[in-house]
Every structure is written in structure tokens, then in C-alpha cells.
Amino acid sequence: MSIIYFLIGCSIVIALVFLAAFFWAMRNGQNDDMQTPAMRILFDDDKPES
């Protein structure tokens, strides 16, 4: 029975780590520009060889 308490504690700690990582990413602007990465494939950046 004590292993269940240990696993519940571990899962709560892991969930808090992921929650902290999510808030850190949002605070640092990781998800500010959602449109440009999807359209980047449409840009022709390759220069033709002459």
C-alpha cells in the first residue's frame, strides 16, 4: 500500500515540473508567433545556381 503513496507523490512532482516548464515557456515567448513557422515552407529561400 505504501508504494501507491510513493507513486502518487512522484506523479504529482512530475506534473508540477511539466506545469512549471509550460509557464516558463509562456513567459519567455516560446509561443508568440504561431503563424510564421507554418508558412515558412512556402518561402523560396534557395538561390538558383548560375
PyMOL Python script that loads the backbone (N, CA, C, O; Angstrom):
from pymol import cmd

cmd.read_pdbstr("""\
ATOM      1  N   MET A   1       0.819  -1.197   0.000  1.00  0.00           N
ATOM      2  CA  MET A   1       0.000   0.000   0.000  1.00  0.00           C
ATOM      3  C   MET A   1       0.861   1.259   0.000  1.00  0.00           C
ATOM      4  O   MET A   1       0.451   2.288  -0.537  1.00  0.00           O
ATOM      5  N   SER A   2       2.036   1.186   0.591  1.00  0.00           N
ATOM      6  CA  SER A   2       2.877   2.378   0.651  1.00  0.00           C
ATOM      7  C   SER A   2       3.430   2.745  -0.727  1.00  0.00           C
ATOM      8  O   SER A   2       3.761   3.905  -0.973  1.00  0.00           O
ATOM      9  N   ILE A   3       3.531   1.761  -1.628  1.00  0.00           N
ATOM     10  CA  ILE A   3       4.019   2.070  -2.974  1.00  0.00           C
ATOM     11  C   ILE A   3       3.037   2.962  -3.717  1.00  0.00           C
ATOM     12  O   ILE A   3       3.445   3.753  -4.567  1.00  0.00           O
ATOM     13  N   ILE A   4       1.755   2.847  -3.413  1.00  0.00           N
ATOM     14  CA  ILE A   4       0.754   3.708  -4.059  1.00  0.00           C
ATOM     15  C   ILE A   4       0.971   5.155  -3.643  1.00  0.00           C
ATOM     16  O   ILE A   4       0.893   6.057  -4.477  1.00  0.00           O
ATOM     17  N   TYR A   5       1.237   5.382  -2.387  1.00  0.00           N
ATOM     18  CA  TYR A   5       1.507   6.743  -1.922  1.00  0.00           C
ATOM     19  C   TYR A   5       2.771   7.304  -2.561  1.00  0.00           C
ATOM     20  O   TYR A   5       2.835   8.485  -2.902  1.00  0.00           O
ATOM     21  N   PHE A   6       3.771   6.451  -2.718  1.00  0.00           N
ATOM     22  CA  PHE A   6       5.003   6.873  -3.373  1.00  0.00           C
ATOM     23  C   PHE A   6       4.747   7.235  -4.832  1.00  0.00           C
ATOM     24  O   PHE A   6       5.245   8.257  -5.305  1.00  0.00           O
ATOM     25  N   LEU A   7       3.987   6.427  -5.548  1.00  0.00           N
ATOM     26  CA  LEU A   7       3.700   6.690  -6.964  1.00  0.00           C
ATOM     27  C   LEU A   7       2.835   7.934  -7.142  1.00  0.00           C
ATOM     28  O   LEU A   7       3.018   8.689  -8.097  1.00  0.00           O
ATOM     29  N   ILE A   8       1.897   8.146  -6.227  1.00  0.00           N
ATOM     30  CA  ILE A   8       1.077   9.361  -6.292  1.00  0.00           C
ATOM     31  C   ILE A   8       1.951  10.585  -6.061  1.00  0.00           C
ATOM     32  O   ILE A   8       1.800  11.593  -6.752  1.00  0.00           O
ATOM     33  N   GLY A   9       2.847  10.510  -5.111  1.00  0.00           N
ATOM     34  CA  GLY A   9       3.768  11.620  -4.862  1.00  0.00           C
ATOM     35  C   GLY A   9       4.664  11.891  -6.062  1.00  0.00           C
ATOM     36  O   GLY A   9       4.875  13.047  -6.427  1.00  0.00           O
ATOM     37  N   CYS A  10       5.192  10.838  -6.677  1.00  0.00           N
ATOM     38  CA  CYS A  10       6.034  11.008  -7.865  1.00  0.00           C
ATOM     39  C   CYS A  10       5.255  11.628  -9.016  1.00  0.00           C
ATOM     40  O   CYS A  10       5.773  12.497  -9.717  1.00  0.00           O
ATOM     41  N   SER A  11       4.026  11.192  -9.216  1.00  0.00           N
ATOM     42  CA  SER A  11       3.232  11.736 -10.322  1.00  0.00           C
ATOM     43  C   SER A  11       2.889  13.205 -10.089  1.00  0.00           C
ATOM     44  O   SER A  11       2.840  13.984 -11.041  1.00  0.00           O
ATOM     45  N   ILE A  12       2.656  13.584  -8.866  1.00  0.00           N
ATOM     46  CA  ILE A  12       2.385  14.994  -8.569  1.00  0.00           C
ATOM     47  C   ILE A  12       3.624  15.838  -8.811  1.00  0.00           C
ATOM     48  O   ILE A  12       3.527  16.936  -9.358  1.00  0.00           O
ATOM     49  N   VAL A  13       4.791  15.336  -8.408  1.00  0.00           N
ATOM     50  CA  VAL A  13       6.039  16.072  -8.638  1.00  0.00           C
ATOM     51  C   VAL A  13       6.303  16.224 -10.135  1.00  0.00           C
ATOM     52  O   VAL A  13       6.682  17.306 -10.584  1.00  0.00           O
ATOM     53  N   ILE A  14       6.113  15.172 -10.903  1.00  0.00           N
ATOM     54  CA  ILE A  14       6.326  15.238 -12.352  1.00  0.00           C
ATOM     55  C   ILE A  14       5.341  16.204 -12.995  1.00  0.00           C
ATOM     56  O   ILE A  14       5.721  16.970 -13.881  1.00  0.00           O
ATOM     57  N   ALA A  15       4.082  16.183 -12.563  1.00  0.00           N
ATOM     58  CA  ALA A  15       3.086  17.110 -13.103  1.00  0.00           C
ATOM     59  C   ALA A  15       3.463  18.553 -12.793  1.00  0.00           C
ATOM     60  O   ALA A  15       3.292  19.428 -13.642  1.00  0.00           O
ATOM     61  N   LEU A  16       3.970  18.818 -11.600  1.00  0.00           N
ATOM     62  CA  LEU A  16       4.382  20.172 -11.242  1.00  0.00           C
ATOM     63  C   LEU A  16       5.590  20.624 -12.064  1.00  0.00           C
ATOM     64  O   LEU A  16       5.695  21.800 -12.414  1.00  0.00           O
ATOM     65  N   VAL A  17       6.501  19.698 -12.373  1.00  0.00           N
ATOM     66  CA  VAL A  17       7.652  20.041 -13.209  1.00  0.00           C
ATOM     67  C   VAL A  17       7.188  20.429 -14.613  1.00  0.00           C
ATOM     68  O   VAL A  17       7.653  21.424 -15.168  1.00  0.00           O
ATOM     69  N   PHE A  18       6.276  19.648 -15.184  1.00  0.00           N
ATOM     70  CA  PHE A  18       5.761  19.979 -16.512  1.00  0.00           C
ATOM     71  C   PHE A  18       4.964  21.283 -16.501  1.00  0.00           C
ATOM     72  O   PHE A  18       5.022  22.046 -17.465  1.00  0.00           O
ATOM     73  N   LEU A  19       4.235  21.541 -15.444  1.00  0.00           N
ATOM     74  CA  LEU A  19       3.488  22.790 -15.334  1.00  0.00           C
ATOM     75  C   LEU A  19       4.438  23.977 -15.233  1.00  0.00           C
ATOM     76  O   LEU A  19       4.202  25.016 -15.849  1.00  0.00           O
ATOM     77  N   ALA A  20       5.494  23.830 -14.472  1.00  0.00           N
ATOM     78  CA  ALA A  20       6.493  24.896 -14.363  1.00  0.00           C
ATOM     79  C   ALA A  20       7.186  25.130 -15.705  1.00  0.00           C
ATOM     80  O   ALA A  20       7.449  26.277 -16.067  1.00  0.00           O
ATOM     81  N   ALA A  21       7.484  24.068 -16.442  1.00  0.00           N
ATOM     82  CA  ALA A  21       8.108  24.215 -17.759  1.00  0.00           C
ATOM     83  C   ALA A  21       7.161  24.912 -18.727  1.00  0.00           C
ATOM     84  O   ALA A  21       7.605  25.713 -19.550  1.00  0.00           O
ATOM     85  N   PHE A  22       5.879  24.625 -18.645  1.00  0.00           N
ATOM     86  CA  PHE A  22       4.898  25.283 -19.506  1.00  0.00           C
ATOM     87  C   PHE A  22       4.829  26.772 -19.207  1.00  0.00           C
ATOM     88  O   PHE A  22       4.832  27.587 -20.129  1.00  0.00           O
ATOM     89  N   PHE A  23       4.766  27.138 -17.933  1.00  0.00           N
ATOM     90  CA  PHE A  23       4.702  28.560 -17.589  1.00  0.00           C
ATOM     91  C   PHE A  23       6.000  29.279 -17.929  1.00  0.00           C
ATOM     92  O   PHE A  23       5.976  30.451 -18.304  1.00  0.00           O
ATOM     93  N   TRP A  24       7.136  28.590 -17.804  1.00  0.00           N
ATOM     94  CA  TRP A  24       8.415  29.191 -18.191  1.00  0.00           C
ATOM     95  C   TRP A  24       8.432  29.469 -19.695  1.00  0.00           C
ATOM     96  O   TRP A  24       8.893  30.526 -20.127  1.00  0.00           O
ATOM     97  N   ALA A  25       7.932  28.523 -20.492  1.00  0.00           N
ATOM     98  CA  ALA A  25       7.912  28.705 -21.941  1.00  0.00           C
ATOM     99  C   ALA A  25       6.958  29.832 -22.339  1.00  0.00           C
ATOM    100  O   ALA A  25       7.253  30.593 -23.260  1.00  0.00           O
ATOM    101  N   MET A  26       5.837  29.943 -21.666  1.00  0.00           N
ATOM    102  CA  MET A  26       4.891  31.012 -21.991  1.00  0.00           C
ATOM    103  C   MET A  26       5.458  32.373 -21.597  1.00  0.00           C
ATOM    104  O   MET A  26       5.248  33.350 -22.316  1.00  0.00           O
ATOM    105  N   ARG A  27       6.162  32.461 -20.486  1.00  0.00           N
ATOM    106  CA  ARG A  27       6.726  33.719 -20.035  1.00  0.00           C
ATOM    107  C   ARG A  27       7.855  34.188 -20.949  1.00  0.00           C
ATOM    108  O   ARG A  27       8.038  35.390 -21.141  1.00  0.00           O
ATOM    109  N   ASN A  28       8.611  33.248 -21.510  1.00  0.00           N
ATOM    110  CA  ASN A  28       9.741  33.599 -22.363  1.00  0.00           C
ATOM    111  C   ASN A  28       9.363  33.759 -23.828  1.00  0.00           C
ATOM    112  O   ASN A  28      10.246  33.959 -24.662  1.00  0.00           O
ATOM    113  N   GLY A  29       8.092  33.680 -24.168  1.00  0.00           N
ATOM    114  CA  GLY A  29       7.647  33.955 -25.525  1.00  0.00           C
ATOM    115  C   GLY A  29       7.865  32.821 -26.507  1.00  0.00           C
ATOM    116  O   GLY A  29       8.049  33.076 -27.697  1.00  0.00           O
ATOM    117  N   GLN A  30       7.853  31.593 -26.056  1.00  0.00           N
ATOM    118  CA  GLN A  30       8.062  30.464 -26.953  1.00  0.00           C
ATOM    119  C   GLN A  30       6.905  30.292 -27.936  1.00  0.00           C
ATOM    120  O   GLN A  30       7.108  29.758 -29.026  1.00  0.00           O
ATOM    121  N   ASN A  31       5.716  30.726 -27.583  1.00  0.00           N
ATOM    122  CA  ASN A  31       4.545  30.519 -28.422  1.00  0.00           C
ATOM    123  C   ASN A  31       3.962  31.824 -28.948  1.00  0.00           C
ATOM    124  O   ASN A  31       2.764  31.897 -29.219  1.00  0.00           O
ATOM    125  N   ASP A  32       4.784  32.846 -29.096  1.00  0.00           N
ATOM    126  CA  ASP A  32       4.257  34.129 -29.548  1.00  0.00           C
ATOM    127  C   ASP A  32       3.859  34.113 -31.017  1.00  0.00           C
ATOM    128  O   ASP A  32       2.802  34.638 -31.369  1.00  0.00           O
ATOM    129  N   ASP A  33       4.676  33.525 -31.877  1.00  0.00           N
ATOM    130  CA  ASP A  33       4.412  33.548 -33.313  1.00  0.00           C
ATOM    131  C   ASP A  33       4.024  32.157 -33.779  1.00  0.00           C
ATOM    132  O   ASP A  33       4.883  31.305 -34.005  1.00  0.00           O
ATOM    133  N   MET A  34       2.732  31.933 -33.920  1.00  0.00           N
ATOM    134  CA  MET A  34       2.251  30.628 -34.339  1.00  0.00           C
ATOM    135  C   MET A  34       2.034  30.542 -35.849  1.00  0.00           C
ATOM    136  O   MET A  34       1.884  29.440 -36.375  1.00  0.00           O
ATOM    137  N   GLN A  35       2.013  31.658 -36.554  1.00  0.00           N
ATOM    138  CA  GLN A  35       1.694  31.668 -37.974  1.00  0.00           C
ATOM    139  C   GLN A  35       2.923  31.462 -38.849  1.00  0.00           C
ATOM    140  O   GLN A  35       2.849  30.710 -39.821  1.00  0.00           O
ATOM    141  N   THR A  36       4.039  32.093 -38.547  1.00  0.00           N
ATOM    142  CA  THR A  36       5.207  32.061 -39.419  1.00  0.00           C
ATOM    143  C   THR A  36       5.802  30.665 -39.607  1.00  0.00           C
ATOM    144  O   THR A  36       6.137  30.324 -40.741  1.00  0.00           O
ATOM    145  N   PRO A  37       5.957  29.834 -38.568  1.00  0.00           N
ATOM    146  CA  PRO A  37       6.538  28.507 -38.807  1.00  0.00           C
ATOM    147  C   PRO A  37       5.707  27.658 -39.776  1.00  0.00           C
ATOM    148  O   PRO A  37       6.263  26.855 -40.525  1.00  0.00           O
ATOM    149  N   ALA A  38       4.405  27.826 -39.765  1.00  0.00           N
ATOM    150  CA  ALA A  38       3.568  27.048 -40.672  1.00  0.00           C
ATOM    151  C   ALA A  38       3.712  27.533 -42.115  1.00  0.00           C
ATOM    152  O   ALA A  38       3.540  26.749 -43.048  1.00  0.00           O
ATOM    153  N   MET A  39       4.022  28.796 -42.304  1.00  0.00           N
ATOM    154  CA  MET A  39       4.131  29.338 -43.654  1.00  0.00           C
ATOM    155  C   MET A  39       5.577  29.361 -44.154  1.00  0.00           C
ATOM    156  O   MET A  39       5.813  29.696 -45.314  1.00  0.00           O
ATOM    157  N   ARG A  40       6.536  29.019 -43.319  1.00  0.00           N
ATOM    158  CA  ARG A  40       7.943  29.070 -43.700  1.00  0.00           C
ATOM    159  C   ARG A  40       8.262  28.137 -44.860  1.00  0.00           C
ATOM    160  O   ARG A  40       9.164  28.415 -45.650  1.00  0.00           O
ATOM    161  N   ILE A  41       7.532  27.035 -44.967  1.00  0.00           N
ATOM    162  CA  ILE A  41       7.786  26.091 -46.048  1.00  0.00           C
ATOM    163  C   ILE A  41       7.410  26.690 -47.410  1.00  0.00           C
ATOM    164  O   ILE A  41       7.894  26.229 -48.444  1.00  0.00           O
ATOM    165  N   LEU A  42       6.561  27.700 -47.411  1.00  0.00           N
ATOM    166  CA  LEU A  42       6.137  28.306 -48.668  1.00  0.00           C
ATOM    167  C   LEU A  42       7.135  29.296 -49.215  1.00  0.00           C
ATOM    168  O   LEU A  42       7.064  29.647 -50.393  1.00  0.00           O
ATOM    169  N   PHE A  43       8.069  29.762 -48.395  1.00  0.00           N
ATOM    170  CA  PHE A  43       9.049  30.739 -48.832  1.00  0.00           C
ATOM    171  C   PHE A  43      10.142  30.056 -49.630  1.00  0.00           C
ATOM    172  O   PHE A  43      10.609  28.981 -49.253  1.00  0.00           O
ATOM    173  N   ASP A  44      10.550  30.667 -50.725  1.00  0.00           N
ATOM    174  CA  ASP A  44      11.590  30.110 -51.573  1.00  0.00           C
ATOM    175  C   ASP A  44      12.908  30.796 -51.237  1.00  0.00           C
ATOM    176  O   ASP A  44      13.227  31.857 -51.775  1.00  0.00           O
ATOM    177  N   ASP A  45      13.664  30.177 -50.342  1.00  0.00           N
ATOM    178  CA  ASP A  45      14.927  30.772 -49.909  1.00  0.00           C
ATOM    179  C   ASP A  45      16.122  30.261 -50.711  1.00  0.00           C
ATOM    180  O   ASP A  45      17.221  30.807 -50.605  1.00  0.00           O
ATOM    181  N   ASP A  46      15.913  29.219 -51.510  1.00  0.00           N
ATOM    182  CA  ASP A  46      17.023  28.655 -52.281  1.00  0.00           C
ATOM    183  C   ASP A  46      17.365  29.555 -53.454  1.00  0.00           C
ATOM    184  O   ASP A  46      16.486  30.003 -54.190  1.00  0.00           O
ATOM    185  N   LYS A  47      18.648  29.812 -53.616  1.00  0.00           N
ATOM    186  CA  LYS A  47      19.092  30.619 -54.731  1.00  0.00           C
ATOM    187  C   LYS A  47      19.503  29.696 -55.874  1.00  0.00           C
ATOM    188  O   LYS A  47      20.266  28.755 -55.652  1.00  0.00           O
ATOM    189  N   PRO A  48      19.025  29.937 -57.075  1.00  0.00           N
ATOM    190  CA  PRO A  48      19.393  29.072 -58.190  1.00  0.00           C
ATOM    191  C   PRO A  48      20.865  29.232 -58.553  1.00  0.00           C
ATOM    192  O   PRO A  48      21.423  30.326 -58.477  1.00  0.00           O
ATOM    193  N   GLU A  49      21.477  28.132 -58.944  1.00  0.00           N
ATOM    194  CA  GLU A  49      22.875  28.197 -59.348  1.00  0.00           C
ATOM    195  C   GLU A  49      22.979  28.772 -60.756  1.00  0.00           C
ATOM    196  O   GLU A  49      22.204  28.405 -61.639  1.00  0.00           O
ATOM    197  N   SER A  50      23.931  29.667 -60.964  1.00  0.00           N
ATOM    198  CA  SER A  50      24.080  30.306 -62.272  1.00  0.00           C
ATOM    199  C   SER A  50      25.124  29.602 -63.104  1.00  0.00           C
ATOM    200  O   SER A  50      25.383  30.004 -64.238  1.00  0.00           O
TER     201      SER A  50
END
""", "prot")
cmd.dss("prot")
cmd.show_as("cartoon", "prot")
cmd.util.cbc("prot")
cmd.orient("prot")
